[in-house]
Amino acid sequence: MGKELLIGKTLNTNAHWIGRRLALMGTMIKQMATVDDDLVEISRALASALSRNTDFLVVMGGLGPTPDDMTLEGIAKGAGRRLAPCAEALSLIKEHYARRGMAGIELTPARTKMAMLPKGSTPLPNNVGTAPGVRMEVGGAVVFCLPGVPLEMRSIFRRSVEPELMKNVGKLNRAAVTLWFEGVYESAIAPMIQRELRRNPGTYIKSHPRGLREGVSRIELDIVTVRRSKTDAERVTGGIAREMIDAITKAGGVMKSAEGLK
């Protein structure tokens, strides 16, 4: 969320971090969107996400005291709600200033703005910064709004978001293998990947061309399986990896190294 991402001023490391975090939990993001600091665009993005029967939506950025911090107003607009002062959120903001030795600081309109939440939402403690996160339910979806500052976002995500996601998803086990080959092109192994995907629906198999070294092509191949059972996840991933090694070797490729293969 934010114009600074759209104009290339800021790299979206938050999306990278959350995507990786969810993958390690055994689930993944279905879609990411970067939205301008605009009430109409924010409300439209919310409506678009909810139209896909979304279970959880994580919104990052735009919770601070400045005029361009309009995420909560946009979310409220999209949900057909209004912003209202939240005593619990204001208390969290006061506690933050007190911890920093600023208990007597004036609560200006800019500071109290961070305690204006959509009706029916709940503030999430921010142990690193000032603006609380927000949790709200819209239809059948749970929407989390987190600060854009990476340290603040990660702190709230670990403490308040991740436990709820884990409870909903249940215990999942992820097994991953990465293989590196030389002497084979991505187009040659595409049919092999397609075959394994048909045999193992839901498994992630992705090739990454790594260019040429002294005229020899290099390929990195990722294989990831998620199962309720750790043993099943490792068995499926290992089986696919060995099938791919055998097929690629027969096609003239040379396996240089493997990570995660048991």
Secondary structure as UniProt FT lines:
FT   HELIX           3..6
FT   TURN            7..8
FT   HELIX           13..25
FT   HELIX           39..50
FT   TURN            51..53
FT   STRAND          56..60
FT   TURN            67..68
FT   HELIX           71..79
FT   STRAND          83..85
FT   HELIX           87..99
FT   TURN            100..101
FT   TURN            103..104
FT   HELIX           109..112
FT   HELIX           113..115
FT   STRAND          116..118
FT   TURN            119..120
FT   STRAND          122..124
FT   STRAND          133..138
FT   TURN            139..140
FT   STRAND          141..146
FT   HELIX           150..156
FT   HELIX           157..161
FT   HELIX           162..169
FT   STRAND          173..182
FT   HELIX           186..199
FT   TURN            201..202
FT   STRAND          204..213
FT   TURN            214..215
FT   STRAND          216..227
FT   HELIX           230..250
FT   TURN            251..252
FT   STRAND          254..259
//
